[in-house]
């Protein structure tokens, strides 16, 4: 490869890299760990009162379990929503990366074809 082709390739790659950097959207700031929901915020039910407990004790325990279950389902839904958002963001980044690699491959293939044509 002669010097002119080398310089053209370097200029082309530098331009492509600058374009790729400016074309990418700004990353969303990461959530602070203290702002993340926590399963610790869901009050855990007491131990089962046992078979000798009164009906009122068993009903009270059942209400505690139901409240804990509702809280945990809400927590899991919040965490799942955040995970889904992170997966979508990652998939979009992978797609952009793959598109950039494909574009690079096409350009390099064209440049190699031009070089091969000029050598013959």
Secondary structure, 3 states (H helix, E strand, C coil): CCHHHHHHHHHHHHHHHHHHHHHCCCCCCCCCHHHCCCHHHCCCCCCCCCCCCCHHHHHHHHHHHHHHHHHHHHHHHHHHHHHHHHHHHHHHHHHHHHHHHHHHHHHHHHHHHHHHHHHC
